[in-house]
């Protein structure tokens, strides 16, 4: 039988589930009420999942459950109940982000099949094959891959590969965005993203949506994915309507089954009522992927006139009864209008509605009259599930309790992005100096100098957050050169980078390798990592609730809010821009990657005594983006020793909490 990729369709509510089944899904991904990255979707109860498994099973449709958020320490008992429940169902796989879930599932619920979420930021064959070694059955690749990179990965990958082919795009690499969290404690990796990449920013006197990407559409490449034997083609959209789910599923089903029907499928997708479309990196058309129009749907026109029973809008497209409209005001606030009665004269449409509309509001067509899908089940199925005993839960909690390395004195680490910093630092003040410098500058490290030889054990080279498949061999050669030069200490930006290092290296993970709970610490250390870095967006309560104490606490940092491959245009000569509350941010471009940092640093120096009292003894000053100077490190040490606040600064989520 000829190979066909799986068509994987989203369901955020019961109607969308039915639409996915009827639209031709081979598999459906969905979330329960807790621990999934679409916390604002309706999602499903345990009984509803059992019912859907029964319905889908009769149609030979698989169901994957998303547990793709990071987990806080206090949530571990509830997580164990969820894993226990899922392990007694017929779910085909669980999609995960958190290495803590990986550890608990592999050790205590081994019957569960695991898929690595795109939020794990796998982007090359090293990541794919590391996942395979870790007992993961499928890896969902980053959306930023090129066609050539995916081809190379497919030649080397020893694991099933899944790719996103349609739907919304995050500006930052999925899983590596802190912007929403920074603005208000709503963590994207906790399923609470407030979509800052869709916002309009002030930029050198202009206002524009700097980071708002068009929607992904790869239907043209379905035949190529089939030839590559990509296991699964995934549609984004657990927040989308059943009409969207049904239409998009039908279109991709059509091309998977018969590539000659591509023109018909493309015509169908013109009416999915998403944003404008881009082929993005995969299609080789990155230019023009940013759109200043952040709204879904097809723009019809602006409201010309109001009346007691509705509004008037001029439109070249027909407005008909049964259509769904969205009316958006100048503040970006919107109301939905289902057209029940409408009259037309000379392309001016009188739409009858009692909803509050203003003159000048923009009107978008967001839905056509479509097939109705049931929003309920005829009857809920139930399944007897054996609960975890208190004794077994205690056994698990004891297993993940961290046996900390003991620190007889405080240890300080400093992270720099410029070798010029070495002339400014008092090296003896630091246990570790983390060099987050471009790969081209590795050869400038003065290995032969007496100073560097004397202090070699203090230095760590940080591996980059994105290593494209086409650069892997060069990277591996440069790592070998570093090791021959005497470098044995490395900082990992991705856990799979363990497989790029020779045996005997000392390894620290940076904040991109998320550690929000003891199970994650336990799991990551079981793979050979000596020391972890706690996330800069973490809160004190969560740190306190864990038993891990020997990780590195960032007490000064300019956190990276976006990390992206996609270039953007910023007009300000200093690459600075502001949001509508006048918070200032700055864009940096390095090694072809775009990062966004706040102009206000995060400083926890006033909590030094509190952290030391709790048993933490490793602390980091992250000086990236700062100009090299002797003054700043001295100032930070002074403030730390006195437990004094640094101004201006913010404490991020440390006290307000991470939602």
PyMOL commands that set and color helices and strands:
alter all, ss='L'
color gray80, all
select helices_A, chain A and resi 14-23+46-58+73-87+99-108+118-120+125-133+147-156+179-184+188-190+196-198+219-228+242-257+259-269+280-283+390-399+419-423+427-429+439-444+450-458+469-484+495-500+518-526+540-545+605-613+630-642
alter helices_A, ss='H'
color red, helices_A
select strands_A, chain A and resi 6-10+27-31+62-67+93-96+114-116+138-140+160-167+201-203+206-208+215-217+232-235+277-278+298-307+310-314+324-328+334-338+342-345+348-352+362-367+411-416+432-435+459-462+489-492+506-509+552-557+560-564+576-578+584-590+593-598+602-603+618-622
alter strands_A, ss='S'
color yellow, strands_A
deselect
rebuild
show_as cartoon
